[in-house]
Amino acid sequence: MSQETPASTTEAQIKNKRRISPFWLLPFIALMIAGWLIWDSYQDRGNTVTIDFMSADGIVPGRTPVRYQGVEVGTVQDISLSDDLRKIEVKVSIKSDMKDALREETQFWLVTPKASLAGVSGLDALVGGNYIGMMPGKGKEQDHFVALDTQPKYRLDNGDLMIHLQAPDLGSLNSGSLVYFRKIP
């Protein structure tokens, strides 16, 4: 006797599962991290301004900071001579949160340690190296400044009092001398 095979056979059904391989997750995460790092460095780059100095003694690109009230707000990026060879153009990157401080009346100066009969100044520069001091000003936004030769002698905040002394002879009065009122400096 012969056995007959049934006429209807069942076929196996193949389902294509379109599933993303977990190995593709790793490059995607790496791409996200790279994008975040690029965005973060772009945000930290800040604003580039040019400051004209008469001398670049003690200014080192990448190492000389810009400070405002003891807080580092920028770094020197590049130093070059001006076209007329009379000034030193220092390119400085200022943090983006200090953008509003870059106005017409903003002042910059180089802080170096100095000793005189009036006293010693810039001792922090003796320990940490020279730095560029900054005092924000008012006016229109600006990206090119001329540095002062020395630190400003005074800074008036709200409520401060400035007194100009007029006398035929200075006596022992010097710049930086203490002023006493009822024997209290």
Contact map, one row per residue, 1 for C-alpha under 8 A:
11100000000000000000000000000000000000000000000000000000000000000000000000000000000000000000000000000000000000000000000000000000000000000000000000000000000000000000000000000000000000000
11110000000000000000000000000000000000000000000000000000000000000000000000000000000000000000000000000000000000000000000000000000000000000000000000000000000000000000000000000000000000000
11111000000000000000000000000000000000000000000000000000000000000000000000000000000000000000000000000000000000000000000000000000000000000000000000000000000000000000000000000000000000000
01111100000000000000000000000000000000000000000000000000000000000000000000000000000000000000000000000000000000000000000000000000000000000000000000000000000000000000000000000000000000000
00111110000000000000000000000000000000000000000000000000000000000000000000000000000000000000000000000000000000000000000000000000000000000000000000000000000000000000000000000000000000000
00011111100000000000000000000000000000000000000000000000000000000000000000000000000000000000000000000000000000000000000000000000000000000000000000000000000000000000000000000000000000000
00001111100000000000000000000000000000000000000000000000000000000000000000000000000000000000000000000000000000000000000000000000000000000000000000000000000000000000000000000000000000000
00000111110000000000000000000000000000000000000000000000000000000000000000000000000000000000000000000000000000000000000000000000000000000000000000000000000000000000000000000000000000000
00000111111000000000000000000000000000000000000000000000000000000000000000000000000000000000000000000000000000000000000000000000000000000000000000000000000000000000000000000000000000000
00000001111100000000000000000000000000000000000000000000000000000000000000000000000000000000000000000000000000000000000000000000000000000000000000000000000000000000000000000000000000000
00000000111110000000000000000000000000000000000000000000000000000000000000000000000000000000000000000000000000000000000000000000000000000000000000000000000000000000000000000000000000000
00000000011111000000000000000000000000000000000000000000000000000000000000000000000000000000000000000000000000000000000000000000000000000000000000000000000000000000000000000000000000000
00000000001111100000000000000000000000000000000000000000000000000000000000000000000000000000000000000000000000000000000000000000000000000000000000000000000000000000000000000000000000000
00000000000111110000000000000000000000000000000000000000000000000000000000000000000000000000000000000000000000000000000000000000000000000000000000000000000000000000000000000000000000000
00000000000011111000000000000000000000000000000000000000000000000000000000000000000000000000000000000000000000000000000000000000000000000000000000000000000000000000000000000000000000000
00000000000001111100000000000000000000000000000000000000000000000000000000000000000000000000000000000000000000000000000000000000000000000000000000000000000000000000000000000000000000000
00000000000000111110000000000000000000000000000000000000000000000000000000000000000000000000000000000000000000000000000000000000000000000000000000000000000000000000000000000000000000000
00000000000000011111000000000000000000000000000000000000000000000000000000000000000000000000000000000000000000000000000000000000000000000000000000000000000000000000000000000000000000000
00000000000000001111100000000000000000000000000000000000000000000000000000000000000000000000000000000000000000000000000000000000000000000000000000000000000000000000000000000000000000000
00000000000000000111110100000000000000000000000000000000000000000000000000000000000000000000000000000000000000000000000000000000000000000000000000000000000000000000000000000000000000000
00000000000000000011111110000000000000000000000000000000000000000000000000000000000000000000000000000000000000000000000000000000000000000000000000000000000000000000000000000000000000000
00000000000000000001111111000000000000000000000000000000000000000000000000000000000000000000000000000000000000000000000000000000000000000000000000000000000000000000000000000000000000000
00000000000000000000111111100000000000000000000000000000000000000000000000000000000000000000000000000000000000000000000000000000000000000000000000000000000000000000000000000000000000000
00000000000000000001111111110000000000000000000000000000000000000000000000000000000000000000000000000000000000000000000000000000000000000000000000000000000000000000000000000000000000000
00000000000000000000111111111000000000000000000000000000000000000000000000000000000000000000000000000000000000000000000000000000000000000000000000000000000000000000000000000000000000000
00000000000000000000011111111100000000000000000000000000000000000000000000000000000000000000000000000000000000000000000000000000000000000000000000000000000000000000000000000000000000000
00000000000000000000001111111110000000000000000000000000000000000000000000000000000000000000000000000000000000000000000000000000000000000000000000000000000000000000000000000000000000000
00000000000000000000000111111111000000000000000000000000000000000000000000000000000000000000000000000000000000000000000000000000000000000000000000000000000000000000000000000000000000000
00000000000000000000000011111111100000000000000000000000000000000000000000000000000000000000000000000000000000000000000000000000000000000000000000000000000000000000000000000000000000000
00000000000000000000000001111111110000000000000000000000000000000000000000000000000000000000000000000000000000000000000000000000000000000000000000000000000000000000000000000000000000000
00000000000000000000000000111111111000000000000000000000000000000000000000000000000000000000000000000000000000000000000000000000000000000000000000000000000000000000000000000000000000000
00000000000000000000000000011111111100000000000000000000000000000000000000000000000000000000000000000000000000000000000000000000000000000000000000000000000000000000000000000000000000000
00000000000000000000000000001111111110000000000000000000000000000000000000000000000000000000000000000000000000000000000000000000000000000000000000000000000000000000000000000000000000000
00000000000000000000000000000111111111000000000000000000000000000000000000000000000000000000000000000000000000000000000000000000000000000000000000000000000000000000000000000000000000000
00000000000000000000000000000011111111100000000000000000000000000000000000000000000000000000000000000000000000000000000000000000000000000000000000000000000000000000000000000000000000000
00000000000000000000000000000001111111110000000000000000000000000000000000000000000000000000000000000000000000000000000000000000000000000000000000000000000000000000000000000000000000000
00000000000000000000000000000000111111111000000000000000000000000000000000000000000000000000000000000000000000000000000000000000000000000000000000000000000000000000000000000000000000000
00000000000000000000000000000000011111111100000000000000000000000000000000000000000000000000000000000000000000000000000000000000000000000000000000000000000000000000000000000000000000000
00000000000000000000000000000000001111111110000000000000000000000000000000000000000000000000000000000000000000000000000000000000000000000000000000000000000000000000000000000000000000000
00000000000000000000000000000000000111111111000000000000000000000000000000000000000000000000000000000000000000000000000000000000000000000000000000000000000000000000000000000000000000000
00000000000000000000000000000000000011111111100000000000000000000000000000000000000000000000000000000000000000000000000000000000000000000000000000000000000000000000000000000000000000000
00000000000000000000000000000000000001111111110000000000000000000000000000000000000000000000000000000000000000000000000000000000000000000000000000000000000000000000000000000000000000000
00000000000000000000000000000000000000111111110000000000000000000000000000000000000000000000000100000000000000000000000000000000000000000000000000000000000000000000000000000000000000000
00000000000000000000000000000000000000011111110000000000000000000000000000000000000000000000001100000000000000000000000000000000000000000000000000000000000000000000000000000000000000000
00000000000000000000000000000000000000001111111000000000000000000000000000000000000000000000111100000000000000000000000000000000000000000000000000000000000000000000000000000000000000000
00000000000000000000000000000000000000000111111100000000000000000000000000000000000000000000111110100000000000000000000000000000000000000000000000000000000000000000000000000000000000000
00000000000000000000000000000000000000000000111110000000000000000000000000000000000000000000111100100000000000000000000000000000000000000000000000000000000000000000000000000000000000000
00000000000000000000000000000000000000000000011111000000000000000000000000000000000000000011110000000000000000000000000000000000000000000000001000000000000000000000000000000000000000000
00000000000000000000000000000000000000000000001111100000000000000000000000000000000000000011110000000000000000000000000000000000000000000000001110000000000000000000000000000000000000000
00000000000000000000000000000000000000000000000111110000000000000000000000000000000000001111000000000000000000000000000000000000000000000000001110000000000000000000000000000000000000000
00000000000000000000000000000000000000000000000011111000000000000000000000000000000000001111000000000000000100000000000000000000000000000000000111100000000000000000000000000000000000000
00000000000000000000000000000000000000000000000001111100000000000000000000000000000000111100000000000000000000000000000000000000000000000000000111100000000000000000000000000000000000000
00000000000000000000000000000000000000000000000000111111000000000000000000000000000000111100000000000000000000000000000000000000000000000000000001110000000000000000000000000000000000000
00000000000000000000000000000000000000000000000000011111000000000000000000000000000001110000000000000000000000000000000000000000000000000000000000001000000000000000000000000000000000000
00000000000000000000000000000000000000000000000000001111100000000000000000000000000000110000000000000000000000000000000000000000000000000000000000000000000000000000000000000000000000000
00000000000000000000000000000000000000000000000000001111111000000000000000000010000000010000000000000000000000000000000000000000000000000000000000000000000000000000000000000000000000000
00000000000000000000000000000000000000000000000000000011111000000000000000000000000000000000000000000000000000000000000000000000000000000000000000000000000000000000000000000000000000000
00000000000000000000000000000000000000000000000000000001111100000000000000000000000000000000000000000000000000000000000000000000110000000000000000000000000000000000000000000000000000000
00000000000000000000000000000000000000000000000000000001111110110000000000010000000000000000000000000000000000000000000000000000011000000000000000000000000000000000000000000000000000000
00000000000000000000000000000000000000000000000000000000011111110000000000010000000000000000000000000000000000000000000000000000000000000000000000000000000000000000000000000000000000000
00000000000000000000000000000000000000000000000000000000001111110000000000111110000000000000000000000000000000000000000000000000000000000000000000000000000000000000000000000000000000000
00000000000000000000000000000000000000000000000000000000000111110000000000111100000000000000000000000000000000000000000000000000000000000000000000000000000000000000000000000000000000000
00000000000000000000000000000000000000000000000000000000001111111000000000110000000000000000000000000000000000000000000000000000000000000000000000000000000000000000000000000000000000000
00000000000000000000000000000000000000000000000000000000001111111100000000110000000000000000000000000000000000000000000000000000111100000000000000000000000000000000000000000000000000000
00000000000000000000000000000000000000000000000000000000000000111110000111110000000000000000000000000000000000000000000000000000001100000000000000000000000000000000000000000000000000000
00000000000000000000000000000000000000000000000000000000000000011111000111110000000000000000010000000000000000000000000000000000001111000000000000000000000000000000000000000000000000000
00000000000000000000000000000000000000000000000000000000000000001111111111000000000000000000000000000000000000000000000000000000001111000000000000000000000000000000000000000000000000000
00000000000000000000000000000000000000000000000000000000000000000111111110000000000000000000000000000000000000000000000000000000000011100000000000000000000000000000000000000000000000000
00000000000000000000000000000000000000000000000000000000000000000011111000000000000000000000000000000000000000000000000000000000000000000000000000000000000000000000000000000000000000000
00000000000000000000000000000000000000000000000000000000000000000011111100000000000000000000000000000000000000000000000000000000000000000000000000000000000000000000000000000000000000000
00000000000000000000000000000000000000000000000000000000000000000011111110000000000000000000000000000000000000000000000000000000000000000000000000000000000000000000000000000000000000000
00000000000000000000000000000000000000000000000000000000000000001111011111000000000000000000000000000000000000000000000000000000000000000000000000000000000000000000000000000000000000000
00000000000000000000000000000000000000000000000000000000000000001111001111100000000000000000011001000000000000000000000000000000000000000000000000000000000000000000000000000000000000000
00000000000000000000000000000000000000000000000000000000000000001110000111110000000000000001111000000000000000000000000000000000000000000000000000000000000000000000000000000000000000000
00000000000000000000000000000000000000000000000000000000000011111100000011111000000000000001110000000000000000000000000000000000000000000000000000000000000000000000000000000000000000000
00000000000000000000000000000000000000000000000000000000001111111100000001111110000000000111100000000000000000000000000000000000000000000000000000000000000000000000000000000000000000000
00000000000000000000000000000000000000000000000000000000000011000000000000111110000000000111100000000000000000000000000000000000000000000000000000000000000000000000000000000000000000000
00000000000000000000000000000000000000000000000000000000000011000000000000011111000000000111000000000000000000000000000000000000000000000000000000000000000000000000000000000000000000000
00000000000000000000000000000000000000000000000000000001000010000000000000011111100000011110000000000000000000000000000000000000000000000000000000000000000000000000000000000000000000000
00000000000000000000000000000000000000000000000000000000000000000000000000000111110000011100000000000000000000000000000000000000000000000000000000000000000000000000000000000000000000000
00000000000000000000000000000000000000000000000000000000000000000000000000000011111011111000000000000000000000000000000000000000000000000000000000000000000000000000000000000000000000000
00000000000000000000000000000000000000000000000000000000000000000000000000000001111111111000000000000000000000000000000000000000000000000000000000000000000000000000000000000000000000000
00000000000000000000000000000000000000000000000000000000000000000000000000000000111111000000000000000000000000000000000000000000000000000000000000000000000000000000000000000000000000000
00000000000000000000000000000000000000000000000000000000000000000000000000000000011111100000000000000000000000000000000000000000000000000000000000000000000000000000000000000000000000000
00000000000000000000000000000000000000000000000000000000000000000000000000000000111111110000000000000000000000000000000000000000000000000000000000000000000000000000000000000000000000000
00000000000000000000000000000000000000000000000000000100000000000000000000000000111111110000000000000000000000000000000000000000000000000000000000000000000000000000000000000000000000000
00000000000000000000000000000000000000000000000000011110000000000000000000000000110111111000000000000000000000000000000000000000000000000000000000000000000000000000000000000000000000000
00000000000000000000000000000000000000000000000000011111000000000000000000000011110011111100000000000000000000000000000000000000000000000000000000000000000000000000000000000000000000000
00000000000000000000000000000000000000000000000001111000000000000000000000000011110000111110000000000000000000000000000000000000000000000000000000000000000000000000000000000000000000000
00000000000000000000000000000000000000000000000001111000000000000000000000011111000000011111000000000000000000000000000000000000000000000000000000000000000000000000000000000000000000000
00000000000000000000000000000000000000000000000111100000000000000000000000011110000000001111100000000000000000000000000000000000000000000000000000000000000000000000000000000000000000000
00000000000000000000000000000000000000000000000111100000000000000000000001111100000000000111110000000000000000000000000000000000000000000000000000000000000000000000000000000000000000000
00000000000000000000000000000000000000000000111110000000000000000000000001111000000000000011111000000000000000000000000000000000000000000000000000000000000000000000000000000000000000000
00000000000000000000000000000000000000000000111110000000000000000100000011100000000000000001111101100000000000000000000000000000000000000000000000000000000000000000000000000000000000000
00000000000000000000000000000000000000000001111000000000000000000000000011000000000000000000111111100000000000000000000000000000000000000000000000000000000000000000000000000000000000000
00000000000000000000000000000000000000000011111000000000000000000000000000000000000000000000011111100000000000000000000000000000000000000000000000000000000000000000000000000000000000000
00000000000000000000000000000000000000000000010000000000000000000000000000000000000000000000001111110000000000000000000000000000000000000000000000000000000000000000000000000000000000000
00000000000000000000000000000000000000000000000000000000000000000000000010000000000000000000011111111100000000000000000000000000000000000000000000000000000000000000000000000000000000000
00000000000000000000000000000000000000000000011000000000000000000000000000000000000000000000011111111100000000000000000000000000000000000000000000000000000000000000000000000000000000000
00000000000000000000000000000000000000000000000000000000000000000000000000000000000000000000000011111110000000000000000000000000000000000000100000000000000000000000000000000000000000000
00000000000000000000000000000000000000000000000000000000000000000000000000000000000000000000000001111110010000000000000000000000000000011100000000000000000000000000000000000000000000000
00000000000000000000000000000000000000000000000000000000000000000000000000000000000000000000000001111111010000000000000000000000000000011000111000000000000000000000000000000000000000000
00000000000000000000000000000000000000000000000000000000000000000000000000000000000000000000000000011111110000000000000000000000000000011111111000000000000000000000000000000000000000000
00000000000000000000000000000000000000000000000000000000000000000000000000000000000000000000000000000111110000000000000000000000000000001111110010000000000000000000000000000000000000000
00000000000000000000000000000000000000000000000000000000000000000000000000000000000000000000000000000011111000000000000000000000000000011110000000000000000000000000000000000000000000000
00000000000000000000000000000000000000000000000000000000000000000000000000000000000000000000000000001111111100000000000000000000000001111100000010000000000000000000000000000000000000000
00000000000000000000000000000000000000000000000000000000000000000000000000000000000000000000000000000000111110000000000000000000000001111000000011110000000000000000000000000000000000000
00000000000000000000000000000000000000000000000000100000000000000000000000000000000000000000000000000000011111000000000000000000000111100000000011110000000000000000000000000000000000000
00000000000000000000000000000000000000000000000000000000000000000000000000000000000000000000000000000000001111100000000000000000000111000000000000111110000000000000000000000000000000000
00000000000000000000000000000000000000000000000000000000000000000000000000000000000000000000000000000000000111110000000000000000011110000000000000111110000000000000000000000000000000000
00000000000000000000000000000000000000000000000000000000000000000000000000000000000000000000000000000000000011111000000001001000011110000000000000000110000000000000000000000000000000000
00000000000000000000000000000000000000000000000000000000000000000000000000000000000000000000000000000000000001111100000011101100111000000000000000000000000000000000000000000000000000000
00000000000000000000000000000000000000000000000000000000000000000000000000000000000000000000000000000000000000111110000111111100010000000000000000000000000000000000000000000000000000000
00000000000000000000000000000000000000000000000000000000000000000000000000000000000000000000000000000000000000011111000111100000000000000000000000000000000000000000000000000000000000000
00000000000000000000000000000000000000000000000000000000000000000000000000000000000000000000000000000000000000001111111110000000000000000000000000000000000000000000000000000000000000000
00000000000000000000000000000000000000000000000000000000000000000000000000000000000000000000000000000000000000000111111100000000000000000000000000000000000000000000000000000000000000000
00000000000000000000000000000000000000000000000000000000000000000000000000000000000000000000000000000000000000000011111000000000000000000000000000000000000000000000000000000000000000000
00000000000000000000000000000000000000000000000000000000000000000000000000000000000000000000000000000000000000000011111100000000000000000000000000000000000000000000000000000111100000000
00000000000000000000000000000000000000000000000000000000000000000000000000000000000000000000000000000000000000000011111110000000000000000000000000000000000000000000000000000001000000000
00000000000000000000000000000000000000000000000000000000000000000000000000000000000000000000000000000000000000001111011111100000000000000000000000000000000000000000000000000000000000000
00000000000000000000000000000000000000000000000000000000000000000000000000000000000000000000000000000000000000011110001111100000000000000000000000000000000000000000000000000000000000000
00000000000000000000000000000000000000000000000000000000000000000000000000000000000000000000000000000000000000111100000111111100000000000000000000000000000000000000000000000000000000000
00000000000000000000000000000000000000000000000000000000000000000000000000000000000000000000000000000000000000011100000111111110000000000000000000000000000000000000000000000000000000000
00000000000000000000000000000000000000000000000000000000000000000000000000000000000000000000000000000000000000001000000001111111100000000000000000000000000000000000000000000000000000000
00000000000000000000000000000000000000000000000000000000000000000000000000000000000000000000000000000000000000111000000001111111111000000000000000000000000000000000000000000000000000000
00000000000000000000000000000000000000000000000000000000000000000000000000000000000000000000000000000000000000011000000001111111110000000000000000000000000000000000000000000000000000000
00000000000000000000000000000000000000000000000000000000000000000000000000000000000000000000000000000000000000000000000000111111100000000000000000000000000000000000000000000000000000000
00000000000000000000000000000000000000000000000000000000000000000000000000000000000000000000000000000000000000000000000000011111110000000000000000000000000000000000000000000000000000000
00000000000000000000000000000000000000000000000000000000010000010000000000000000000000000000000000000000000000010000000000011111111000000000000000000000000000000000000000000000000000000
00000000000000000000000000000000000000000000000000000000011000010000000000000000000000000000000000000000000001111000000000001101111100000000000000000000000000000000000000000000000000000
00000000000000000000000000000000000000000000000000000000001000011110000000000000000000000000000000000000000001110000000000001000111110000000000000000000000000000000000000000000000000000
00000000000000000000000000000000000000000000000000000000000000011110000000000000000000000000000000000000000111100000000000000000011111000000000000000000000000000000000000000000000000000
00000000000000000000000000000000000000000000000000000000000000000111000000000000000000000000000000000000000111100000000000000000001111100000000000000010000000000000000000000000000000000
00000000000000000000000000000000000000000000000000000000000000000111000000000000000000000000000000000000011110000000000000000000000111110000000000000000000000000000000000000000000000000
00000000000000000000000000000000000000000000000000000000000000000001000000000000000000000000000000000000011100000000000000000000000011111000000000000000000000000000000000000000000000000
00000000000000000000000000000000000000000000000000000000000000000000000000000000000000000000000000001110111000000000000000000000000001111100000000000000000000000000000000000000000000000
00000000000000000000000000000000000000000000000000000000000000000000000000000000000000000000000000001111111000000000000000000000000000111110000000000000000000000000000000000000000000000
00000000000000000000000000000000000000000000000000000000000000000000000000000000000000000000000000001011110000000000000000000000000000011111000000000000000000000000000000000000000000000
00000000000000000000000000000000000000000000000000000000000000000000000000000000000000000000000000000011100000000000000000000000000000001111100000000000000000000000000000000000000000000
00000000000000000000000000000000000000000000000000000000000000000000000000000000000000000000000000000011000000000000000000000000000000000111110000000000000000000000000000000000000000000
00000000000000000000000000000000000000000000000000000000000000000000000000000000000000000000000000010111000000000000000000000000000000000011111000000000000000000000000000000000000000000
00000000000000000000000000000000000000000000000000000000000000000000000000000000000000000000000000000111000000000000000000000000000000000001111110000000000000000000000000000000000000000
00000000000000000000000000000000000000000000000111000000000000000000000000000000000000000000000000000110000000000000000000000000000000000000111110000000000000000000000000000000000000000
00000000000000000000000000000000000000000000000011110000000000000000000000000000000000000000000000000000000000000000000000000000000000000000011111000000000000000000000000000000000000000
00000000000000000000000000000000000000000000000011110000000000000000000000000000000000000000000000000001011100000000000000000000000000000000011111100000000000000000000000000000000000000
00000000000000000000000000000000000000000000000000111000000000000000000000000000000000000000000000000000001100000000000000000000000000000000000111110000000000000000000000000000000000000
00000000000000000000000000000000000000000000000000111000000000000000000000000000000000000000000000000000001111000000000000000000000000000000000011111000000000000000000000000000000000000
00000000000000000000000000000000000000000000000000001000000000000000000000000000000000000000000000000000001111000000000000000000000000000000000001111111000000000000000000000000000000000
00000000000000000000000000000000000000000000000000000100000000000000000000000000000000000000000000000000000011000000000000000000000000000000000000111110000000000000000000000000000000000
00000000000000000000000000000000000000000000000000000000000000000000000000000000000000000000000000000000000011100000000000000000000000000000000000011111000000000000000000000000000000000
00000000000000000000000000000000000000000000000000000000000000000000000000000000000000000000000000000000000011100000000000000000000010000000000000011111100000000000000000000000000000000
00000000000000000000000000000000000000000000000000000000000000000000000000000000000000000000000000000000000000000000000000000000000000000000000000010111111000000000000000000000000000000
00000000000000000000000000000000000000000000000000000000000000000000000000000000000000000000000000000000000000000000000000000000000000000000000000000011111000000000000000000000000000000
00000000000000000000000000000000000000000000000000000000000000000000000000000000000000000000000000000000000000000000000000000000000000000000000000000001111100000000000000000000000000000
00000000000000000000000000000000000000000000000000000000000000000000000000000000000000000000000000000000000000000000000000000000000000000000000000000001111110000000000000000000000000000
00000000000000000000000000000000000000000000000000000000000000000000000000000000000000000000000000000000000000000000000000000000000000000000000000000000011111011100000000000000000000000
00000000000000000000000000000000000000000000000000000000000000000000000000000000000000000000000000000000000000000000000000000000000000000000000000000000001111110000000000000000000000000
00000000000000000000000000000000000000000000000000000000000000000000000000000000000000000000000000000000000000000000000000000000000000000000000000000000000111110000000000000000000000000
00000000000000000000000000000000000000000000000000000000000000000000000000000000000000000000000000000000000000000000000000000000000000000000000000000000000011111000000000000000000000000
00000000000000000000000000000000000000000000000000000000000000000000000000000000000000000000000000000000000000000000000000000000000000000000000000000000000111111100000000000000000000000
00000000000000000000000000000000000000000000000000000000000000000000000000000000000000000000000000000000000000000000000000000000000000000000000000000000000100111110000000000000000000000
00000000000000000000000000000000000000000000000000000000000000000000000000000000000000000000000000000000000000000000000000000000000000000000000000000000000100011111000000000000000000000
00000000000000000000000000000000000000000000000000000000000000000000000000000000000000000000000000000000000000000000000000000000000000000000000000000000000000001111100000000000000000000
00000000000000000000000000000000000000000000000000000000000000000000000000000000000000000000000000000000000000000000000000000000000000000000000000000000000000000111110000000000000000000
00000000000000000000000000000000000000000000000000000000000000000000000000000000000000000000000000000000000000000000000000000000000000000000000000000000000000000011111000000000000000000
00000000000000000000000000000000000000000000000000000000000000000000000000000000000000000000000000000000000000000000000000000000000000000000000000000000000000000001111100000000000000000
00000000000000000000000000000000000000000000000000000000000000000000000000000000000000000000000000000000000000000000000000000000000000000000000000000000000000000000111111000000000000000
00000000000000000000000000000000000000000000000000000000000000000000000000000000000000000000000000000000000000000000000000000000000000000000000000000000000000000000011111000000000000000
00000000000000000000000000000000000000000000000000000000000000000000000000000000000000000000000000000000000000000000000000000000000000000000000000000000000000000000001111100000000000000
00000000000000000000000000000000000000000000000000000000000000000000000000000000000000000000000000000000000000000000000000000000000000000000000000000000000000000000001111111100000000000
00000000000000000000000000000000000000000000000000000000000000000000000000000000000000000000000000000000000000000000000000000000000000000000000000000000000000000000000011111000000000000
00000000000000000000000000000000000000000000000000000000000000000000000000000000000000000000000000000000000000000000000000000000000000000000000000000000000000000000000001111100000000000
00000000000000000000000000000000000000000000000000000000000000000000000000000000000000000000000000000000000000000000000000000000000000000000000000000000000000000000000001111110100000000
00000000000000000000000000000000000000000000000000000000000000000000000000000000000000000000000000000000000000000000010000000000000000000000000000000000000000000000000001011111100000000
00000000000000000000000000000000000000000000000000000000000000000000000000000000000000000000000000000000000000000000010000000000000000000000000000000000000000000000000000001111100000000
00000000000000000000000000000000000000000000000000000000000000000000000000000000000000000000000000000000000000000000011000000000000000000000000000000000000000000000000000000111110000000
00000000000000000000000000000000000000000000000000000000000000000000000000000000000000000000000000000000000000000000010000000000000000000000000000000000000000000000000000001111111000000
00000000000000000000000000000000000000000000000000000000000000000000000000000000000000000000000000000000000000000000000000000000000000000000000000000000000000000000000000000001111100001
00000000000000000000000000000000000000000000000000000000000000000000000000000000000000000000000000000000000000000000000000000000000000000000000000000000000000000000000000000000111110001
00000000000000000000000000000000000000000000000000000000000000000000000000000000000000000000000000000000000000000000000000000000000000000000000000000000000000000000000000000000011111111
00000000000000000000000000000000000000000000000000000000000000000000000000000000000000000000000000000000000000000000000000000000000000000000000000000000000000000000000000000000001111111
00000000000000000000000000000000000000000000000000000000000000000000000000000000000000000000000000000000000000000000000000000000000000000000000000000000000000000000000000000000000111110
00000000000000000000000000000000000000000000000000000000000000000000000000000000000000000000000000000000000000000000000000000000000000000000000000000000000000000000000000000000000111111
00000000000000000000000000000000000000000000000000000000000000000000000000000000000000000000000000000000000000000000000000000000000000000000000000000000000000000000000000000000000111111
00000000000000000000000000000000000000000000000000000000000000000000000000000000000000000000000000000000000000000000000000000000000000000000000000000000000000000000000000000000011110111
